[in-house]
Amino acid sequence: MNTRFLATFCAVAEQGSLVGAARQLNLASASVGEQIRALEAELQTRLLARHGRGVVLTEAGHAVFAAARDLLGRVEALHLLARPGKLSGPLRVGAISTALISVVPPALRHMAERHPGIELRVVPGTSAQLLRMLERGEIDCALAPRPHFALPKRFRWSGLRDEPLVLVAPAALAGETVAGLLEAAPFIRMDRASWTGRIVDGFLRDHRLAPRELFELDAQEAIVILVAQGLGVALLPDWGIAAPAQGAIRKLPAGGPRYARSLGMISAGGVREGLVQAFATALRDGLAEPRAKVALGADDQAVAPRSPR
């Protein structure tokens, strides 16, 4: 049996379409279809069924998919054993958007310098999306905030850094405190259903703050741009927030360590654990390097809890 055909089948199963798998594998769609048909002919069963514009696994397809992933992992482990001391092979890393523009670039530089044999692919997504990808075996590790619930036992959490909650405001907006600015300006809210949004909600609830909401979205970089354009203020974890090309901002600490977002890596072990740990080392080495910071103004203060009313 051709393991390359099994790898193609797994890509189709994960992508939900031949076109998506072809794009991922850098193959022609016709070639992907030929490999799937050859595999089905060899196994004498249908593995995929059409569903809308994509495909879904048949009952036999689900069984073969699970076995194929296990087999491909064992084949990969054999390749690693044949090259002791030299890390190589594919590594799929999921990352939230703020990690992509902060901690990931230095880590990729270290990986390119130290482990040129590792074929590293970075997959963007929200925290919830990345966890689902990890559960389905579509990625090997994920850079995401620490979840507010217990992870499945097969997953391991490794903390990287704490990102303190800050109020981001237009530089020209007058105000002395976080509470005062939240009362004076419209509030641009991080999606309350997101893991980070829950931290923001907890801060507002604990401090009995009810700002006037203007927008709610799950895109922190876009929120910073809206703030810089003078549309309002926002509460965000400080992942290295800097002013965009157009506009100026300032940041005020909010709430202290209790409301910090813990950024880390979620992984599931397995045959690529050595590659995952190499990437974790690259991440920590990148974090140890100096990074650009936005200076806090002289009036930066932490908010004080309101008295009940």
Secondary structure, 3 states (H helix, E strand, C coil): CCHHHHHHHHHHHHHCCHHHHHHHHCCCHHHHHHHHHHHHHHHCCCCEEEECCEEEECHHHHHHHHHHHHHHHHHHHHHHHHCCCCCCEEEEEEECHHHHCCCHHHHHHHHHHHCCCEEEEEEECCHHHHHHHHHCCCCCEEEEECCCCCCCCCCEEEEEEEECEEEEEECCCCCCCHHHHHHHCCEEEECCCCHHHHHHHHHHHHCCCCCCEEEEECCHHHHHHHHHCCCCEEEEECCCCCCCCCCCEEEEECCCHHHCEEEEEEECCCCCHHHHHHHHHHHHHHHCCCCCCCCCCCCCCCCCCCCCC
